[in-house]
Amino acid sequence: MAGEKFKVSNENGMWVRSEPVVSKQTERKLLPKGQLVTKLGDSDNPDWWHVTTNFEGQDIEGFSKKTLMVAADQTVSSSGAGDIDHLLARTLAAFDRLTDSHRVKAVYREAIQNGGSLFVKPGVTTPRRMAHFLAQVMQETGSFTVLRESMSYRVPRMLEIFGVGNHSARISPRPKLPAWSTMNTTLAERVYGFGNPSKAAELGNTQAGDGFRYRGNGLMQTTGRDAHRRMGAKAGLDFEGNPDLMTLPEHALKPALQEWTDGNLNDAATTIRIVRITKVINGGDNGLAERRAFFANLLPLLS
């Protein structure tokens, strides 16, 4: 019936075509699994429907095989029961709309696209919770453009982040301050390692080089040897021995959602307590205005 809602069920996605014929010339847009589409009617080919959808901010109309779709008649509940695919479809559409496709790390999009069961486990299954979660990771990763903290800063930015009054490293401007932007490992050791004993102890960095080895990592920019060990133990993975595992698409969500769970942030998300969420994730209120803006943009797209 015209007006019915369906979602793409094919693992490899579904083409919307200019006519109900499979050919290179008829290709219009490849929709991902979970994308919501509306049936406009049948076509001359009984195996195809006339459909429309909004993808990446564009209204797209054409023809698709009906065998590649299933009815979108399930809802996502706060307990995680039901169908997460509908929320993920909106999440991916928001991801594509709010990020720069030329700069985002494909790892993150793939992790979200295939992360249904991982989101269900901690209950990140409502538009509001998902919007809060994404707002935090977008701020931490520069809108999904950062895998590891670069530790490459120009002097003014370095002082803003690690300077006196802002960080325990208490880096201060002085004559002929070294060009830290070309000394990534040195700066990391200065602020997270043995050059900053109190922070090193807090992070569990016990060996030379730990400051750089366990610098900000992944969706929540997990920092420090202890955090890598703890998150790895809970995920059944050796993040301590191999920090790069955190940025593989099959594992990227695991430490981020574990941190969300450990902080009991679903309740805070439900009551829109973004300040509390930020303090749990970041340890302070760094980037709070940006996190608020991300949330404000995300929620209408996910709801």
Number of C-alpha atoms within 10 A of each C-alpha: 9 12 12 14 19 22 24 27 19 15 11 12 16 23 20 24 24 17 20 20 15 13 9 8 10 16 16 16 15 13 22 21 23 26 26 27 23 21 20 18 15 16 15 10 12 10 12 19 24 23 26 21 21 16 22 15 12 9 9 17 20 20 27 26 20 18 13 18 21 15 14 19 12 12 15 17 15 16 13 19 14 15 17 22 26 22 22 25 23 21 25 22 20 22 23 16 16 16 15 13 13 8 12 19 17 13 18 23 17 15 19 20 18 17 20 18 12 17 20 20 15 18 19 27 25 23 22 21 23 24 24 29 22 23 25 27 20 23 21 26 22 14 21 24 18 20 24 22 19 15 21 17 17 12 15 10 12 18 19 14 16 18 19 14 13 13 14 15 22 16 19 14 14 7 6 6 10 11 13 17 16 13 13 17 19 17 23 25 23 21 25 29 31 20 17 17 18 15 20 22 15 12 20 21 25 16 12 12 16 21 30 25 24 29 24 21 26 29 28 24 22 25 22 27 24 18 19 24 18 17 22 22 13 12 14 9 19 18 21 21 12 13 21 18 18 28 19 15 19 16 19 24 22 22 25 22 22 19 17 19 15 11 16 14 25 23 12 16 20 15 11 15 13 21 16 17 25 21 14 17 22 17 10 13 16 16 13 19 12 14 23 18 12 21 22 14 14 24 19 12 15 21 13
